[in-house]
Amino acid sequence: MPTDLEKALNSLIEVYHKYSLIKGNYHAIYRDDLKKLLETECPDYINKKSADAWFSELDINTDNAINFQEFLILVIKVGVQAHKESHKE
């Protein structure tokens, strides 16, 4: 039986593929699909930064696509913010 962390990791991979496979590529989320991901999966954070700003920040290798490693940067940044907010009273 998978641990909670293993379930969370599998969920991240499933979310990534949900949007990368829109255009049939397991390894790339494109600009318009990143916008869909942000609007659907983390709408509280799209209000703080535009999808275009996220894309520019995440596309480190400037290949006009977000690979899984670049996606994990989004996960870390949103996760850090969510963790901070979980401690607010």
C-alpha positions in Angstrom: 0.0 0.0 0.0 1.5 3.4 -1.0 2.4 5.8 1.8 0.8 9.3 2.0 3.9 10.8 0.4 3.9 8.3 -2.4 0.2 9.0 -3.1 1.0 12.8 -3.1 3.9 12.2 -5.6 1.7 10.1 -7.8 -0.9 12.8 -7.7 1.6 15.4 -8.8 2.6 13.2 -11.8 -1.1 12.7 -12.7 -1.8 16.4 -12.6 1.3 17.1 -14.8 0.2 14.5 -17.4 -3.4 15.7 -17.3 -2.1 18.9 -18.8 0.9 17.8 -20.8 -1.1 15.2 -22.6 -3.6 17.8 -23.9 -1.1 18.2 -26.8 0.1 14.6 -26.6 3.5 15.2 -25.0 4.3 13.5 -21.7 7.2 15.9 -21.2 5.9 19.4 -21.9 3.1 21.7 -20.8 2.7 24.6 -23.2 1.7 28.2 -22.3 -2.0 27.9 -22.8 -2.2 24.5 -21.0 -0.2 26.0 -18.1 -2.9 28.7 -17.9 -5.6 26.0 -17.7 -3.6 24.1 -15.0 -3.3 27.3 -12.9 -6.9 28.3 -13.3 -8.2 24.8 -12.5 -5.7 23.3 -10.0 -4.6 26.4 -8.0 -7.0 29.3 -8.7 -5.9 31.1 -5.5 -2.4 31.5 -6.9 -3.4 32.7 -10.4 -4.7 35.9 -8.8 -1.3 36.6 -7.3 0.6 36.2 -10.6 -0.5 35.9 -14.2 -0.2 32.7 -16.1 2.2 34.4 -18.5 4.4 35.5 -15.5 4.4 32.0 -14.2 5.4 30.6 -17.6 8.2 33.0 -18.0 9.5 32.3 -14.5 9.2 28.5 -14.9 10.6 28.0 -18.4 14.2 28.0 -17.3 15.6 26.4 -20.4 13.5 28.8 -22.7 12.2 26.0 -24.9 8.6 27.4 -24.7 7.4 24.4 -22.7 7.3 23.5 -19.0 9.0 20.1 -18.4 8.4 18.1 -15.2 11.4 19.5 -13.4 10.2 23.1 -14.1 6.7 22.1 -13.0 8.2 21.0 -9.7 9.4 24.5 -9.1 5.8 25.7 -9.4 4.8 23.0 -6.9 7.5 24.1 -4.4 6.6 27.8 -4.7 2.9 27.2 -4.3 3.6 24.6 -1.6 5.7 27.1 0.4 3.0 29.7 0.2 0.3 27.2 1.1 2.3 26.1 4.1 2.8 29.7 5.3 -1.0 30.3 4.9 -1.8 27.2 6.9 -0.1 28.8 9.9 -2.0 32.0 9.8 -4.7 32.5 12.3 
